[in-house]
């Protein structure tokens, strides 16, 4: 071995280190100004941030704070603008059930000037990666690549994507078997589309189609007659009456807002206690991402007053008219 200059201790070469994807090797402090939002928008005032979230069976909170519960089985676009696309795929929670939850999420960050190359992130049930599909964790090989980053918060359960060049933060979680999505995005980015008239369906902005929406009150009134709850109980082994579901949700969601009601709805339709955590984490993401702390909790709209409620007001109007008429008569009598 010495004749061939070989070591008796084995190979002399060092083990090969894993090669990092282009752009991941070092932090870049020389990012162009255009990669620091809101510089490329030339704001005179601070940007107005909006929030959208999707969780559970599934429940949607739009950029305008509209709250809906939807069927939306299959693939649907959540966001579609000049900078990124987000698509979710919802599958039945139980065979033959109308209850669905998010099983796949795809986010496409579009190529943007000197900042980022096109990057695709994809998560599925039981697979929440902390990297883009090409293995990288930032925006690629451009000078502003670190204006797009993936940060793993909890392995396999919680990741955060920071797209600083568009002032956007995305949170993706896996809770139980299914995924949740939340985003904080400036209005300028939300509305950055080339052809607004032909933008198509965009759930975070336009909400679910009426044909895909579910009314809480209608469900609760029909729940005993439908097979949804019985099917969920038989498949999961968990049994939730209305009272038990409310008590369980109250443990994590003390405020009886729409997130609390969503939790109750999900327990009754699926029998899966993990949906309690999905509603809880969705609320935690709202607290983190929503710019208006007065709008964190949403409640059902107050019903319009019916004729029976309007009657007292009408009576008061007539009384005021009679008093005015008497005063006028008295004034005329004095003048005469």
Buried (B, 14 or more C-beta within 10 A) or exposed (E): EEEEEEEEEEEEEEEEEEEEBBBBEEEBEEBBEBBBBBEBBEEEEEBEBBBBBBBBBBBBBBBEBEBBBBBBBEEBBBBBBEBBBBBBBBBEBBEEBBBBBBBBBBBBBBEBEBBBBBBEBBBBBEEBBBBBEEEBBBBBEBBBBBBBBBEBEEEEEBBBBBBBBBBBBBBBBBBBEBBBBBBBBBEBBBBBBEEEEEBEBBBBBBBBEEEBBBEBEEBBEEBEEEEBBEBBBEBBEBEBBBEBBBEBBBEBBEEBBBBBBBBBBBBBBBBBBBBBBBBBBBBBBBEEBBEEEEEBBBEEEEEEEEEEEEEEEEEEEEEEEEEEEEEEEEEEEEEE
